[in-house]
Amino acid sequence: MKKYVCSVCGYIYDPQAGDPDNGVKPGTAFKDLPADWVCPVCGVEKDSFEPQED
Amino acid sequence: MQPVRIAENIYWVGGIDWDLRNFHGYLTQRGSTYNAYLVIDEKIALLDTVKHYLFDEMIERISSIVDPSKIDYIVSNHVEMDHSGSLPMLKKIAPKAGIITSPNGQKGLERHFKEGWDYRAVKSGEVLALGKRNLHFVLTPMVHWPDNMVSYMPEEKILFSNDAFGQHIATSERFDHEYHLEIIIEEAKKYYANIVLPYSEQVKKALAAASELDIATIAPSHGIIWQKNIADIIANYRTWSNNGTQKKALIVYDTMWKSTEKIAHAIQSAFELGGYNTRMLNLQHNHISDIMTEVIDAEFICVGSPTLNNNMMPNVAAFLTYLKGLAPKGRKALAFGSYGWGGQSIGQIDEVLKSCGFEVLDGIKVNYVPGSDELKNITEKIGEML
């Protein structure tokens, strides 16, 4: 599953790790994140994320 | 208004804000400085500026060294107005100066100033050649805004660290060997607790990057320049960014008719008996920014409020909002308070403490006035949980 990078602060969402502190289980793909999920570092919404380039 | 020499042809040319006592809600009892640095080489570069009202002071310092209109580059390590607020006035005096900043820095400066300035947005690893010396840029996003970067000059081993390692202290002394180390560290700790704490993960990455650099001088954007005690401040940053705590318990509370205060003292007794250092922090007398300095190394945070109009007291709500935003990790916590009828405040505090991710012990709730047996029971009950 693809990693996504926050274009504001550089945080990388890794689907394998999820975001357990905010109720997102490991193994959750970026597209399956809840609509109200925000960057755990800087707080911007999902539309500020871009797929990580290989 | 003299500049201070840092190295050959490198000067501190900042401004000293002796009167500053409140920095957007953070009490700065010792004032602050905004540190700008001038590098004279084949090209002339100014690293950061000062708050707008200290512009004349900065220009006076620069003018005693060089005509400010000759500045070739202005490096903006951070958009925030205490460092970029003088840019419009400076650009009038030095119109040919290009602005070097991060990509997010350019976006932020454009939103602040709406000027068609000549920007060069740099990424990590890019180098600006000044002649004999070079500036290497490292982006440090979210330490503490998305635009933050630091500049490193390998020839002089100077890290221009912007807000990292800064402290709000107004002094005429510029170097750490000239001033009281305990006070510098205390103010660096307060700065970390109130500004940097939420971004501790980013700080760890920045420290790892810095550990590969040969650093003889850390020149931050506030306060004293580090030379003699670099190892101390790096070690402290390492501890703070790892949420390292001591056997210390804070009892933070507000009170109406002293019942919640009595519970606070009973809680303090339990921690004293358990061998903890304790701090009684009545929110009517302690500012939230000072309490944060205590939070940074406290294992336990106990928060108390009586119930007022079905809610916690406003002072307590303000503290909890501030605490949650600054996001210390790995703490233990406890809610307590006295109430007359509804008693909602204790549950509300408990909920916020849980949302901070703390390990929260069972709350303590006493109707109206606690009796001496009840207070004794509170001390014993908490003692058993420690």
Chai-1 contact restraints between the chains, C-beta under 6 A:
chainA,res_idxA,chainB,res_idxB,connection_type,confidence,min_distance_angstrom,max_distance_angstrom,comment,restraint_id
A,V8,B,P146,contact,1.0,0.0,6.0,A-B,restraint_1
A,C9,B,P141,contact,1.0,0.0,6.0,A-B,restraint_2
A,C9,B,M142,contact,1.0,0.0,6.0,A-B,restraint_3
A,C9,B,P146,contact,1.0,0.0,6.0,A-B,restraint_4
A,G10,B,P141,contact,1.0,0.0,6.0,A-B,restraint_5
A,V41,B,M142,contact,1.0,0.0,6.0,A-B,restraint_6
A,C42,B,M142,contact,1.0,0.0,6.0,A-B,restraint_7
